[in-house]
Structures are given as C-alpha cells and as structure tokens.
Amino acid sequence: MKAKVNAHDVARLAQVSQSAVSRAFTEGASVAPDTRERIHAAARKLGYRPNAIARSLITRRSRIIGLVMSYLENQFYPLVIERLCQALKQDGYHVLLFISETEDADNVLSEILQYQVDGIVMASTSLSSELANDCNTAGIPVVLFNRVAKMDPLGEYSTSSVTSQNHEGGRLVGELLARTGHRRIACLAGSPNASTSRDREAGLCEGLAAAGLQLYARAVGNYDFAQARQAVLDLFSDPARRPDALFAANDHMAIAALETLRSELGLQVPRDVSVVGFDNVTQAGWPSFNLTTVQQNVDEMVEATRTILFDQIGGHVWARRVAVPCVLVERGTVRVREAGGENTDQDGPAAARSASKNRRKTL
C-alpha cells in the first residue's frame, strides 16, 4: 500500500518549513504569495490533502457549524440552508446538517457535540434549558433560527435567537383581511410548541381586534401538508359556517389549503374564500398559486445569525434576541373589497390590475 502523503513531504519538496505548509492551507494566514503557490504546486504533485481533523486538534477549532432541522418539507428551509452555507463559507466555515425526528432536538445534541463543532444553529427545532447550559459550559454557541427560546426563572433568554417580527407580520394580515371586508376569518396554526406560530396567530388576533373583530375559527396543521389538508377539510365541512378567509402560519400549509379548497372542495379562491400565508417562498409567486403572504428577509436573518455565532465564538457569550422586519406581499388570493364597499373578485380586470402590482407594505 502506498504511504499516505503528509505535510512533511510537501515541505521537503517545496523546500519550506512544515509550519509554512500549514499556513498555506489556512485561510487568512500570513504567507508570501510565491511561497503559497510553490507549496500548492508541491501538494498537487504529491496528491496531498490537508487533514482538517488533525488541524482541529491543534487549533481547537473544527471550522464546522452544526445545523439542526426537524424537517425539510417546508420550502422556506432549503433556502435557509443555501444562504447560510454561502455566508459561512465566506468565513472559511462548513455546515454539517443533522435531522431531528422531532422538534425537540435534545436527541441529536449529544451526537453533534461529538463532532467538535464550533457552533450550532437550530432551525425549526428547540432544545431544553439543560442542554443549552451544557453547550454554554462547553463553550459552544447556539443560535435558534426562526424560533425563540423560553425565558429562564429570572426572565432572561438562555439561548440566542433570530426570527422575523412574527407578531407584526400576523397583525398586518389581520388588518388586511379586516380592511378588505372579511368577517369570518380562520387561522391554520402550525406546531403548538413553535413560538413562530403562536406569535403570528397573536398578531393576527390583534389586527382583527383593532377592527372590532374576533378570530372566527382555528385549526392546527402542525406545519405539515397532510395535516393542513385535513384541518382545512374540517374547517370547511359545514357550508353554512365556512370561513370567508384563512390565514395559514406558513406558505407550506397555505399551499396545502389552496390545493384542498380548489381541488377537493370545489371552492374558488378568492371569490369564495381568501387565503394568506407566511414566508413568501418561491412557489408562492408562481402563477398557479399567486399567494398573498408575509415575506421573511432570509438574507438579513442569516447575517444576524452569522454575527451572533462569530461574536460568541470570539467570547461574547451573552444571549441575544434579534427580530428582523418582514413585509406583506399582496397578490391574488385575497378578495379585493374595502370594508362596507362593493365586492370585487380577482377574476375581473380591475382585480387583475391590482394583483399585477404585487403591492408591498413594510413594517
């Protein structure tokens, strides 16, 4: 068997020190350009690849960030993975993805810690205060993405978090539906344990209350397509008591609602019922959906996550909560009618002109 090439072999061929070889393969390290090129040429000739694991034992940094998710069905999270990986790569870090079978990620945290990750991002998941303390003790920063940690007995957050202004986004939806003349407004909630769903529903109710309205009905879809479908069938089972508008706590469930309302219940959107989602995933803008929704600023959320991670890796370990502004994107799934005014369905020319403007309202 051919002996494995090591850094010493590269140093001998390039006629440099072994420490120079190490610096040549360390992003940002100081080494002369001609020396770096000579070392890389020697490495290519010998077939040398630096050993990241061995280097981490020396530097005590793996340059790996663990990313934990409980599901990838929601079209929002593949975009988050892409943007987060791109952002961290610019800083010389890589992302190691773990999938938790439940929203409580305690079952995978022990496994993650075995990989000596430099930090952890938890999206669509949460962790117990005990494990949060374990991570703090180990010096490994944790950031919750699109979730908010529970407060400790002193009223402080034990874990940093980055979210949208979910309550305000829900409030904008409530105001929109009230302003456009809807009176029987239902909510399709996500997971009962998810702070995002709770905050969005609370904001919706606040927006309705400002117009003198109350939530007409609610069901739980658990951020799942099949469960959202069944929840919609239950909400609309009685033709005499059907809601005239539905707010889904994310676009994944809103798209399930659109499919169910149109294909299985034979209802027209928005003539018979208006539908609003939350996230503004790419599919929401497709002509077949043309979904009115609340847009989360993924790039700003990722940048806030990156900043917190590197601050805490650098020793600033206090927990912070960042809430990024979101935007209401009006498309074609909300009936165009001012409260007390004449109904104008989206099927007509005036509605088409309104939908094509793709109006946006910023918090």
C-alpha positions as CSV (number, residue, x, y, z in Angstrom):
1,M,0.0,0.0,0.0
2,K,1.3,3.4,-0.9
3,A,2.3,5.5,2.1
4,K,0.0,8.5,2.8
5,V,1.5,11.8,1.8
6,N,1.8,14.2,4.8
7,A,2.7,17.9,5.3
8,H,6.3,17.0,6.0
9,D,6.6,15.5,2.4
10,V,5.2,18.7,0.9
11,A,7.5,20.9,3.0
12,R,10.5,18.9,1.8
13,L,9.6,19.1,-1.9
14,A,8.7,22.8,-1.7
15,Q,11.8,23.5,0.5
16,V,9.9,25.3,3.2
17,S,9.1,24.6,6.8
18,Q,6.2,22.4,7.9
19,S,4.6,25.4,9.6
20,A,4.7,27.2,6.2
21,V,2.7,24.4,4.7
22,S,0.2,24.7,7.5
23,R,-0.2,28.4,6.9
24,A,-0.5,27.9,3.2
25,F,-3.6,25.9,3.7
26,T,-5.1,28.1,6.4
27,E,-7.4,30.8,5.1
28,G,-6.2,34.3,6.1
29,A,-2.8,33.0,7.4
30,S,0.2,35.1,6.6
31,V,2.4,33.6,3.9
32,A,4.1,35.1,0.8
33,P,2.1,34.6,-2.5
34,D,5.1,32.9,-4.3
35,T,5.7,30.6,-1.3
36,R,2.0,29.7,-1.2
37,E,2.0,28.9,-4.9
38,R,5.1,26.7,-4.5
39,I,3.6,24.8,-1.6
40,H,0.3,24.3,-3.5
41,A,2.2,23.1,-6.6
42,A,4.1,20.6,-4.5
43,A,0.9,19.4,-2.9
44,R,-0.7,18.9,-6.3
45,K,2.3,16.9,-7.5
46,L,2.2,14.6,-4.4
47,G,-1.6,14.4,-4.2
48,Y,-1.6,15.9,-0.7
49,R,-4.8,17.0,1.0
50,P,-4.7,18.7,4.4
51,N,-6.3,16.8,7.3
52,A,-9.0,19.1,8.7
53,I,-9.5,16.7,11.7
54,A,-5.8,16.8,12.6
55,R,-5.7,20.5,12.3
56,S,-8.7,20.9,14.6
57,L,-6.8,19.0,17.3
58,I,-4.0,21.6,17.1
59,T,-6.1,24.8,16.6
60,R,-9.0,23.5,18.8
61,R,-11.3,24.8,16.1
62,S,-13.1,22.5,13.6
63,R,-14.5,25.4,11.5
64,I,-17.7,23.4,11.3
65,I,-21.1,24.7,12.3
66,G,-23.8,22.2,13.1
67,L,-27.2,22.9,11.6
68,V,-30.2,21.1,13.1
69,M,-33.6,20.8,11.4
70,S,-36.6,18.7,12.1
71,Y,-38.0,18.6,8.6
72,L,-37.2,19.9,5.1
73,E,-40.7,19.8,3.5
74,N,-41.3,23.5,4.1
75,Q,-39.9,25.2,1.1
76,F,-38.5,28.0,3.3
77,Y,-35.8,25.9,4.9
78,P,-33.9,24.7,1.8
79,L,-33.4,28.4,1.0
80,V,-32.2,29.0,4.6
81,I,-29.6,26.1,4.2
82,E,-28.3,27.5,0.9
83,R,-27.9,31.1,2.2
84,L,-26.4,30.0,5.5
85,C,-23.9,27.7,3.8
86,Q,-22.9,30.5,1.4
87,A,-22.5,33.0,4.2
88,L,-20.4,30.8,6.4
89,K,-18.2,29.5,3.5
90,Q,-17.0,33.1,3.0
91,D,-15.6,32.9,6.5
92,G,-14.0,29.6,5.9
93,Y,-16.6,27.5,7.8
94,H,-18.6,24.5,6.6
95,V,-22.1,23.3,7.7
96,L,-22.8,19.8,9.0
97,L,-26.6,19.1,8.7
98,F,-28.4,17.0,11.3
99,I,-32.1,16.0,11.0
100,S,-34.0,15.6,14.3
101,E,-37.1,13.3,14.2
102,T,-38.9,15.8,16.5
103,E,-39.0,19.5,17.1
104,D,-37.2,18.8,20.4
105,A,-33.6,18.4,19.3
106,D,-32.2,17.1,22.6
107,N,-32.0,13.6,21.0
108,V,-29.3,14.8,18.5
109,L,-27.4,17.3,20.5
110,S,-25.1,14.7,22.2
111,E,-24.2,13.4,18.7
112,I,-23.5,16.8,17.4
113,L,-21.1,17.6,20.3
114,Q,-19.0,14.6,19.4
115,Y,-18.1,16.3,16.1
116,Q,-16.4,19.2,18.0
117,V,-18.4,21.8,16.1
118,D,-17.6,25.4,16.7
119,G,-21.2,26.5,16.9
120,I,-24.8,25.2,16.4
121,V,-27.8,26.7,14.5
122,M,-31.1,25.2,15.3
123,A,-33.9,25.8,12.7
124,S,-37.4,24.6,13.2
125,T,-36.2,22.9,16.4
126,S,-35.7,23.8,20.0
127,L,-33.6,22.4,22.9
128,S,-34.1,22.1,26.7
129,S,-32.6,24.6,29.1
130,E,-30.4,21.8,30.5
131,L,-28.7,21.1,27.1
132,A,-28.5,24.8,26.5
133,N,-26.5,25.1,29.7
134,D,-24.3,22.1,28.6
135,C,-23.5,23.9,25.4
136,N,-22.6,27.1,27.2
137,T,-20.4,25.1,29.6
138,A,-18.6,23.5,26.6
139,G,-18.1,27.0,25.1
140,I,-20.3,26.1,22.0
141,P,-22.6,28.9,21.0
142,V,-26.2,28.0,20.0
143,V,-28.5,30.2,17.9
144,L,-32.2,29.4,17.3
145,F,-33.3,30.3,13.8
146,N,-37.0,31.1,13.4
147,R,-37.6,30.1,17.0
148,V,-37.5,31.9,20.3
149,A,-36.1,30.2,23.4
150,K,-38.1,30.1,26.6
151,M,-37.1,32.5,29.4
152,D,-35.4,31.3,32.5
153,P,-36.8,32.0,36.0
154,L,-35.0,35.4,36.0
155,G,-36.8,36.5,32.8
156,E,-33.8,36.1,30.6
157,Y,-33.2,34.1,27.4
158,S,-30.7,31.3,27.9
159,T,-30.1,30.9,24.1
160,S,-29.8,33.5,21.3
161,S,-32.4,33.6,18.6
162,V,-33.1,35.2,15.3
163,T,-36.7,35.5,14.0
164,S,-38.8,37.7,11.9
165,Q,-41.2,40.2,13.6
166,N,-43.8,37.4,13.5
167,H,-46.3,39.2,15.7
168,E,-46.2,42.3,13.5
169,G,-46.5,40.2,10.4
170,G,-49.6,38.5,11.7
171,R,-51.0,41.9,12.7
172,L,-50.6,43.1,9.1
173,V,-52.5,40.1,7.9
174,G,-55.4,40.8,10.3
175,E,-55.6,44.4,9.2
176,L,-55.6,43.4,5.6
177,L,-58.4,40.9,5.9
178,A,-60.5,43.3,8.0
179,R,-59.9,46.1,5.6
180,T,-61.0,44.0,2.6
181,G,-64.3,43.2,4.2
182,H,-63.8,39.7,5.6
183,R,-65.7,38.8,8.8
184,R,-65.3,35.1,9.3
185,I,-61.5,34.8,9.5
186,A,-59.9,31.5,10.4
187,C,-56.4,30.6,11.4
188,L,-54.5,27.5,10.4
189,A,-51.9,27.3,13.1
190,G,-48.5,25.5,13.0
191,S,-47.0,23.5,15.8
192,P,-48.4,24.3,19.2
193,N,-44.8,24.3,20.6
194,A,-43.5,26.8,18.0
195,S,-43.1,30.4,19.0
196,T,-43.4,31.4,15.4
197,S,-46.9,30.1,15.1
198,R,-48.0,31.5,18.4
199,D,-46.7,34.9,17.6
200,R,-48.2,35.0,14.2
201,E,-51.6,34.0,15.5
202,A,-51.4,36.5,18.3
203,G,-50.6,39.2,15.8
204,L,-53.5,38.2,13.6
205,C,-55.9,38.5,16.5
206,E,-54.5,41.9,17.4
207,G,-55.0,43.1,13.9
208,L,-58.6,41.8,13.9
209,A,-59.3,43.3,17.3
210,A,-58.3,46.8,16.1
211,A,-61.2,46.5,13.6
212,G,-63.6,45.1,16.2
213,L,-63.4,41.5,15.0
214,Q,-62.5,38.2,16.7
215,L,-61.0,35.1,15.3
216,Y,-63.9,33.1,13.8
217,A,-62.3,29.6,13.9
218,R,-58.9,27.9,14.1
219,A,-57.3,24.5,13.4
220,V,-53.8,23.1,13.8
221,G,-51.9,21.9,10.7
222,N,-48.5,21.4,12.5
223,Y,-46.6,22.8,9.6
224,D,-47.4,19.6,7.8
225,F,-49.0,19.3,4.3
226,A,-51.3,16.3,5.0
227,Q,-52.4,17.6,8.4
228,A,-53.0,21.0,6.9
229,R,-55.2,19.4,4.3
230,Q,-57.3,17.6,6.9
231,A,-57.6,20.7,9.0
232,V,-58.9,22.7,6.0
233,L,-61.5,19.9,5.3
234,D,-62.6,20.1,8.9
235,L,-62.8,23.9,8.9
236,F,-64.9,24.0,5.7
237,S,-67.0,20.9,6.3
238,D,-70.2,22.9,7.0
239,P,-71.2,25.1,4.0
240,A,-73.3,27.3,6.3
241,R,-70.4,28.1,8.6
242,R,-67.5,28.3,6.2
243,P,-64.9,31.0,6.9
244,D,-64.5,33.7,4.3
245,A,-60.8,34.0,4.9
246,L,-58.0,31.7,6.0
247,F,-54.6,32.7,7.4
248,A,-52.0,29.9,7.4
249,A,-49.0,30.2,9.7
250,N,-46.7,29.4,6.8
251,D,-46.8,29.1,3.0
252,H,-46.3,25.3,3.1
253,M,-49.7,25.0,4.8
254,A,-51.2,27.8,2.7
255,I,-50.4,25.9,-0.5
256,A,-51.9,22.8,1.0
257,A,-55.0,24.9,1.8
258,L,-55.2,26.2,-1.8
259,E,-55.0,22.8,-3.2
260,T,-57.7,21.4,-0.9
261,L,-60.1,24.3,-1.3
262,R,-59.9,24.2,-5.1
263,S,-59.4,20.5,-5.9
264,E,-61.4,18.8,-3.2
265,L,-64.0,21.3,-2.0
266,G,-64.6,23.0,-5.4
267,L,-64.3,26.5,-3.9
268,Q,-62.9,29.5,-5.8
269,V,-60.1,31.5,-4.3
270,P,-60.5,34.3,-3.6
271,R,-64.2,34.6,-4.7
272,D,-65.4,32.1,-2.1
273,V,-62.6,32.3,0.4
274,S,-59.4,34.4,0.7
275,V,-56.1,32.7,1.7
276,V,-52.9,34.3,3.2
277,G,-49.6,32.6,4.0
278,F,-46.3,33.5,5.7
279,D,-42.8,33.2,4.4
280,N,-43.0,34.2,0.7
281,V,-41.3,31.1,-0.6
282,T,-40.5,30.9,-4.3
283,Q,-43.6,28.8,-5.1
284,A,-45.9,31.5,-3.6
285,G,-45.2,33.7,-6.6
286,W,-45.9,31.1,-9.2
287,P,-49.0,32.0,-11.3
288,S,-50.8,28.8,-10.2
289,F,-50.7,30.0,-6.5
290,N,-50.2,33.8,-6.7
291,L,-50.3,33.7,-2.9
292,T,-50.7,36.8,-0.7
293,T,-48.2,36.2,2.1
294,V,-45.7,37.8,4.5
295,Q,-42.1,37.8,3.3
296,Q,-39.3,36.9,5.7
297,N,-36.0,38.6,5.0
298,V,-33.8,35.4,4.8
299,D,-30.6,37.3,4.0
300,E,-30.9,39.6,7.0
301,M,-31.8,36.7,9.2
302,V,-28.8,34.7,8.1
303,E,-26.5,37.7,8.5
304,A,-27.8,38.2,12.1
305,T,-27.3,34.5,12.8
306,R,-23.7,34.7,11.5
307,T,-22.9,37.8,13.5
308,I,-24.2,36.2,16.8
309,L,-22.3,33.0,16.1
310,F,-18.9,34.7,15.5
311,D,-19.4,37.1,18.4
312,Q,-20.0,34.2,20.7
313,I,-17.1,32.1,19.2
314,G,-15.0,35.1,20.0
315,G,-16.0,35.1,23.6
316,H,-19.1,37.3,23.8
317,V,-21.4,34.7,25.2
318,W,-24.5,36.7,26.3
319,A,-27.8,35.6,24.7
320,R,-29.4,38.0,22.3
321,R,-32.7,38.1,20.6
322,V,-32.9,39.6,17.1
323,A,-36.3,40.2,15.3
324,V,-36.0,41.1,11.6
325,P,-38.7,43.2,9.9
326,C,-41.0,41.5,7.5
327,V,-43.1,42.6,4.5
328,L,-46.7,42.0,3.4
329,V,-46.8,40.9,-0.2
330,E,-50.3,41.2,-1.7
331,R,-51.1,39.0,-4.7
332,G,-54.2,37.3,-6.0
333,T,-55.6,35.2,-3.2
334,V,-57.3,37.9,-1.2
335,R,-60.7,39.3,-2.4
336,V,-60.4,43.0,-3.3
337,R,-63.2,44.7,-1.4
338,E,-62.9,47.5,1.1
339,A,-64.9,47.0,4.3
340,G,-68.5,48.1,3.6
341,G,-67.8,48.5,-0.1
342,E,-68.8,46.6,-3.2
343,N,-67.2,43.1,-3.7
344,T,-64.7,43.0,-6.5
345,D,-63.5,39.4,-7.2
346,Q,-60.0,38.8,-8.5
347,D,-61.5,37.3,-11.7
348,G,-62.3,40.7,-13.1
349,P,-60.0,43.2,-15.0
350,A,-59.7,45.5,-12.0
351,A,-58.6,42.7,-9.8
352,A,-56.1,41.5,-12.3
353,R,-54.6,45.0,-12.4
354,S,-54.5,45.1,-8.6
355,A,-52.8,41.7,-8.4
356,S,-50.2,42.5,-11.0
357,K,-48.9,45.4,-8.9
358,N,-47.8,42.9,-6.3
359,R,-48.1,45.5,-3.6
360,R,-45.9,45.5,-0.6
361,K,-46.3,47.0,2.8
362,T,-43.2,47.3,5.0
363,L,-43.3,47.2,8.8
